[in-house]
């Protein structure tokens, strides 16, 4: 078969880039098959014996890659050119030229094939085309960093680690190297959910400036998550956070709100005021903030690993910086700190398995789900009774969470909910102190990749900007030490027990209302099958325990308020109850067919949700 130059160019371009614009899996399959046929055609041309009838066609193919291959072909004494071949026979000259032509064609084809991928390599943003998963966080920049990691071919854990370290730069009011948190991680290949606890707690020493500083847990916590579920190199994952700290980032609306609310505290500490304040007051949205000291710490952790933060010269710098800031965390506290892999708390509901972490708020959420879902009370209840049932269940679930009861479900609690017609059931109340304590300084996020691997985390500083102190010379905000197991956030992962597909991920923050907000959304999204965006936006309810008071968001319907009034509940309107980030894939992941996934951040905050279609 003899190629003309026009046909050669047309078929080479079509063959090598046949799947470049494929938008669906069917088209992509046909394009790949077409490319394979084209390659076989070129192979046949390359394998033909040299001769006058083939030399011209081979030379035409070679011309397509001559500009790219001229510098790649052997030079010097190994060069086979017309002058060196002038004394040879015509047959040898013809064969040599044909072999050179075939070599050039092969190199040209290889270069063109590489070019069809857009020059993207695994590990660079854009490597994954089409659906890459999704991410949602309370701070926008961190969600964008997670998106880039996912589009580079990273796993959900890679995206979560990058997101967490980015939050330490862009959202230090609620997350930082000096803080910690909890994460749930799911891998559909194993069908197992892992629960990781690295919550910030106090060290062995006592004393120091109040409030006490916690042992930093985030660095080793993220290292443990990456070691078990990561894919991309550690250095690549930490680079975005380091760059943002070194070269500066604009204050987001989310951080500006936190700075405004914590104004007096921020202005009261010189180091914090210098970073985010100044003579003009707290930094406003859009202000450029550079954190050179923090960039140096992140750079060492990136280059040398998480252990550098806890052992070695950097660890000594951290310990000395904490002491200079009035903290009592010692070098031995840093060396001995280790995150814990714990067994998640699970509930089976039909084909679904719901997994929770082991924090106080997670226990509250798990108990609330059992009261409402496993007993199927809310599903079988009329709309006007649903609000009453929910607040009654919240009061009992909070009691069990405060008692940290890991035992079996108490059927007596469910039986109390059966008497809905009799009005409010006086529940045993949690302590007034615990009921009224609201501790911002906690944030939540989730990351899901295209293979159905998922991570949902709650990070905390145990108060806005933690202890409102920075470890001297490091840029690391210190978290407050807290003796309780964390009541400010909760997370849940749901997967299908039969096919191991990922179904749902959600994480909530916002104080004691967080577990109720988490369950309020998941109940409406899955058992009640409301539209996903509606489930996120619906006005929420919360029972504070003692005094017996029901908090409700201001846009709660008049009919629901009347129903609660008739049942003798004391009502108090509030602006917002919790912040929830969630992602729901009705058909599960991985799914080679149509992916029906929705991801959303809470409109009550200023976060961001990203996915392939956002």
N, C-alpha and C positions, 0 to 999 in steps of 0.2 A: 504494500500500500504506500503510495507516495503522497506526502502532505504538501499542499500549497502553503505559501507564507501566510495568506489570510486565514485559511482554515486552521493552521497551526496556532496562530495567535488567538483566534476565537476559542478553540477548544482548550488550549492551555489555560487561558483565563477562566473559562467556564468550569473546567475540571477542578482547578486548584482552589477556587473560591466558591464552589457550588453551594456550600452550606453556610456561607457567611451571613446571608440574610434570612435564614430559615427561622420562621416565627413559631412553628408548631412542631411537635414531635414527629408527625407524619411526613411533613415536608423535609425535616432534617434527615429522616431515615432515607428518603429517596435521594437526597443530595449526597449523602455518604456513599450510597450504592453507585451513583453516577461517578463520583470521584474514583472509586475503586476500579470501575470499568475503564476510566481514562488512564489510570496508572498502568493497568494491564496493557493498554494500547501503546503507551510510551515504552513499556518494557519490551514489547514485541519489536518495536522499531530499534531499540538499543541492542537487542540480541541478534539482529539480522547480520549476516556476514557482509564485510565491506565490498563495495563494488561501485561502478559508475552510476548505477541506477539509484543507489541509496545515499551516496555521498551528498548530493545536493539537498535532499530532504533533511539529513542530519545537520548540515551546516545551517539551514534555516532555523531549526530548533535551537541550535547553539546561539544564534544571534540574539534570541530573546533574553539570554542571560549573560551576553558578552560583557556588558558594562559592569555587572555585579561580580563576574567571575574572573575578570582580567587580572585582578590583583591576587586571586586565590590560586591560579594555576602555577605550576613550578616554573621558576626562573633560572637564569644562569646556565651552568653546563648541562642541566637536566632538561633544558627547554628543547622542544622538538619544533623547529621552525623551518620555513622553506629553504633558507640558506644551508642549514645542516643536512637537509634531505635532497639537495639539488643533484647529488651524484648517485642517488639511489634509483632503483628501478621504479617504473610507474606504478607497479602493483603495490610495492612496499609503501610508496608515498601515499597512494590512495588509502591503504589500510591504516597508516599512522594518522592521517587527517581525520578519518572516520572515527578512530578511537578517541581522538581529542574532542571531536564533536560530541560524541556520546558522553564523555566526561563533563564537558561544559553543560550539556543538557541536564545531566543528573544533578549537578550543583545548582543550576538555575531552578529546577523543580523543587529541590529542597528548600532553597531560599524563599521561593514563592509560597510554598506550603506553610512555612513559618510565618510569612506575612499575612496569610489569610486569617490568622488568629488575632490580628490587630496588634501583634507584638507583645501581647500580654502573657506573662508567665505566672505560674501559681505563686501566690504570695504578693502579687501586685493588685491594687484595686481595679476591678473590672474583669478579672480573670473569669469569674462566674457570670455568665450571661443569663438573662431572664430571672427567674425566681431564685433568690438567695436566702430567704428566710425573713426574719423581722426582728426588730428591737424596739423597746420603749423605755424611756427614762424620764425622771423629773427635771433633768437639765438637758437642753438641746444638743450642745456640742458633743457630749459623751455618747448620745445616740448616733450621731453622725460618724464618730470614730468606730463604733461597733459595726455600723453599716459597711464601712470601708474594709474592715477585717473580714466580714462575711463575704463580701464581693471578691475578696482576694483568695477565697477558698478556705478560710479559717473555719474552725468548728464553733459551736455555740459557746464553749468554754473560752476559746480564744477571744471571742467578742466580749464576753463578760469580764475577762481579766483586763482587756484594754479599756473597757468602759469604766471599771472601778478605779483604775489608776488615773484616768482622765478626770473623773469626779474629784479626786484629791486635789486637782489643779483648779477646776472650774466651779466646784460646789463644796468648798471646805466647811461650810456651815453644817453639813450633814454627812460627809464622807471624807476620809483622809488617811494618810499613812499611819497616823497616830490612833486611828479608830479600828473598827472591826465590823463584824456582821455575821450573817448566816446565808447559806446558799443551798438550794436543791438543784441537782443535776441529773438529767435523764438521758440514757443512751438506748435507743430502740433495738440496737443489735443485741444487747444483753438483756433488755427488758427489765432493767433495774434502776431504781432511783437512789442516789447517794445524797446524804445530808451532811453538810459541813458546817461546823460551829467554830467561829473565830471571833466571838463577841468580845468587846473591850472590857476587861476587868482589872481590878487593882492588883498590885504586887504584894510581896510579903512585908515590905517595910511599911511603917506607919509614920505619919507626920507630914511635913511639907505644907505648902500653901493650899488652903481650901479654895475650890473643890479639888480633891485628889486627882492626880493624873492616872490614866489607865495604861496598861502595857499595850503597846501597838500590836495589833493583830492582823491588819489587812495584808501586809506584804507576804507573810508566811501563809496566810489563808489563800490568797490568790495563787501562790506558788503550788500549794497542794492541789488546788482545782486544776491548774494547768498540767501538773504532772500526771494526773489521772485521766483527764478528758481533753487536753490540748492537742493541737496539731501543728500550728505554725511555730517558728522559733520564738523563744522568750524575748530575745532582743528586739525583734520586729514588733512584738505586741506592745512593748513599753515605749517605743520610740515616739508615738504621737503625744503621749502625756508629757514626756520630757521636752519635746519641741514647743508645746504650748506654754510650758512654764518658762522656758529659756527665752523664747522670742515674743512672748506675750499673747494674751487673748482678751477679747472684749468681754466685759461683764455682761452676762445674760440677764434677761428679765427675772429668771428664777432666782439667781444669786442676788440681784438688786433688791428683790422683795425681802430676802432673808437679812441682808445688810440693814435695810430700813427698819425692820422689826427689832433687830438686835442692836440698834444704834448706840444706846448708852453703854452697853457692854463692850462693843467694838472700840468706841472712843476712849474707854477707860484703860485700855492696854496699849502701851506705846508701840510695841512691835506690830500689833494687829492694826493699829491706827495708821502706822506708816505704810503698811501694805495696802489697805483698803480704804483708808480715810484721808487724813491730811487736814489742812486748815479749812478746807471747804466742806468738811463732813464726810459721810460715807460715800463711797464710789457709787455712781449712778449707772444705769443701763447704758452700755456702749463704751464705758471707760476702758482704756487699755491697762492691763495689769501684767507686769512681769515678775516672776518669782525665781530669781537666779539661784538662791540657796537651795530651794526645793528642786530645781533642775539639776543641780549638782548631785543631790542625793539620788534622784531618779536615774541619773546617768550611771552612777556606780551600781545601783541595783540592776539596771539593764545589762551592764557589761559583765558583772561578776556574779549575778544571781541573787536570789532572795536571802540566802544565808549571810551575805555581806551586811545586811541590815541588823542582824542579830549576833554575829560573831565577827571579831576582827576590828580593824581601825574605825570603820564607819560606825559599828555598834558602840564603840567607846565615845565617838563624837555624839551619837544620839543620846547616850546616857548622860554625858556631861552637859549637853544642851538642855535635857529635861531638868537636871539638877539646878542649872543656872536659872531656869524659868520657875523654880519653886516646886518641882515635882519630886516624887520619892521613888521613881522607878529606877532600879539599879541595873548594872551590867549583867548581874546574875539573873535578874528577872527576864531580861531580853534573851539570854542564852537558853534558859529553860523553857521559854514559851513555845507551845506547839498547838496548832489547831487540832480539832477532834472530828473524826468521821463517826457519826452516830447513826443509829437505825432510825429511819423516818417513821412517823406515825401515819398509818394508812387506813383508809376506809374503802370498802368495795361497794359499788353502787351499780347494779346491772353488770354490763361489760366493762365499766369504768373502774379504775383504781385511782383514788385521790391520795396524794402523798403530802404530808406536812412535816416541817422541821420540829425540833423539840423545845422551842422557846415558849415562854409563857403565853404570848399572843397566839402562837401556832396551836397550842393546846386549846385555847379559847375558841379559835376558828374551827378546829376539828370537832370539838364538842357541839358547837353550834350547827355544823353540817349534819352531824348525827341526829340532833334533835329535829331538824327541819327536813332532811333528805332521806335518811335511812328509815325513819319512822313515817316518811311520806305525809307529814302533817300539812306542810304548806301547799303542796301540790293539790291535795284533796280539799283545800279550804277555799271558800268563796273570797272574792277580791276584797270585800269590806272587812273580812276577818284576818286577812293575811298580815296586815301591819301590827295588829294586836299580838298575834302569835309570834311574830318576829321579835318584838321588844321583850316579850316574856322569855323567849328562848335566850336572848342575849344576856339577860340578867343571870340566868342559871349557868350559861356557858362561861361567863366571866368569873363566877364563883369557882368553878372547877379549874379554870386557868390559873387563878390566883393561888389556889391550893396546890397547883402543880400535880394534879392527880393523874398518874399514868396508868391507873387501873382500868378495868373494863367499864363499859357504859352502864350507867345506873338507870334501870328501867323506870324507877320511881319518878325520875325527872320528866320522862316522856309522858307518864300517866298524868302528871300535873297539868300538862298542856292540853289534855283531852277535854277538860271542862272549859271550853271557850265561851259558853253562853253565860257563865256566872260572873263575868267581869274580870277585873284584874286579880291575879293570884299573887298574894304577897310572897315573894321569894326570899330565901335567906340572902342577905345583902353582903357584898364585899365591903371591906373597910372604907370609911369615908375618905381617908387619905389617898388610897389607891384609886378610888373612883374619880376624885377631882384632879389628880395629878396629870397634867398634860405636858409632855416633854418632846417638843420638836427637836430637830437635830438628827433626824432619821430620814433616809430616802430608800426607794426601792427601784428595781429595774428587772427586765427580762430580756433574754436573747435566745432566739430559736434559729437553727440553720436549716438548710433545704433537705437534709437527711433526717429531720425529726429530732435531732439532739437539742435539748433545751436546758437552760439555766435560769432560775429565778432567785433573786437575792434581795436581802434587806441589809443595808449598811447603816451604821450609826456612830455618832460621836457622843451619845448619851447626853445631849443637850445642844442648843444652838452654838456652833463653833466650839463644841466640846467644853474644855476648861477655859476657853478664851485666852489661851496662852500658846506661844510658839516656842518649841525647843530651840534655844539660841544657836544661831549659825546654821540651821538646817532647813528652815522654812516649813517644818512639820508642825501642824496644829495638834495639840494634845487633846485626846478625848477624856471625858470625865470617867472616873472609876465608879462602877455601880455594882452593888452586891446582888441585885435581882437578875434573873436570867433574860431580861429584855422583853418589855411589854409594848414596844412602840411600833412594831411592824410584823407582818406575817406573809408567808408565801405558800403557794400550792401548785403542784403539777398534777395533771391528769393524763393517763394513757389508757389505751385499750388493752385489756388483759388477754384477749385472744390473738390479735395480730401485732401487738406491741407498738402500735402506732401512737404517735404523740397527738393529743387532742387539745389541751388547754394549759396555759401557764399564766399565773397572775401573782403579783406582789403588791402589798399595800403598806403605807406608812401614814403617820399623822396622829400618833398618840394612842390612847386606849380605844379610840373609835376604829382603829385600823382593822382588827379582825372582823368586826361587824361589817365594815365597808367591803372587805374582801369577799365575804360570804354573800352579801347582798347582791354583788355583781354576778358571781358564779351561779347563784340560784336562778337569776333571771335570764342568764345567757344559755344555760343548758337545760335544767329540768323544766323551766317555764317557757323556754324557747322564744324569748323576746328578741327582736333585732339587736345585734351586738352593741351598736352605738347607743341605742336606747337603754340597754342594761347599764352602760357606763354612766349615762347622763341622768338617770332617774334619781329624784330626791331621796335621800337616805335617812335612816332612823338609827338611834343608839340609846341604850338604857345605861345610865351612869351608875346604877346600883344604889348607893346611899349618898344623899337622900334620894328616895325613889322618884327619879326625874327622867323623862324621855326627851332627848334632844332630837330635833328634826330640822332639816334644811328649809330655808324660807320659802321655797317654791313647792312645798308639799301641798297636794290638792286639798281643797276644803272638805271634800267628802272623807278623806282619810283622817284629817284632824277631827272631824265630828265623830267618827267611829272611835277614835282613841279617847275623846272626851267622854263619850257615853260609857266607856269602860273604866272611868275614874283615873286615867293617867294624867299626871301633871306634865304639861308640854312647855318646851322652851325652844324658840327658833334660834338657829345659829347659821353662820354664813356657809360653812362647809364641814363635812364629816369624812375625814380620811382622803387619801389620794391613792388611786388604784391604777396600775399599769397591767394590761392584759392582752393576750393573744389567743385566738380561738380558731382551730382548724377543724371544721365540722366533719370532713372526710378523712382526717388524719394525715400524718406525715411519717415516713416518706410516702408520696403518692405520685405515681408516674402519670396519672391522668390529670383531670382538672383539679387544681388546688384551691379549695375554698377557704382561705385563711384571712382573718381580719385581725389587725393589731391596733391598739388604741392607748393613748395616754389620757390621764384624767383632765377634763376641761377645767377642773377646779384649780389646777396648777398652771405652770408655764413650761411644761415639758414637751417632748417630741416623740412621736412614733414613726418608724420608718420601715418600709418593706419594698418589694419590687415595683409596686404600683403606686408608691407615694413619693 
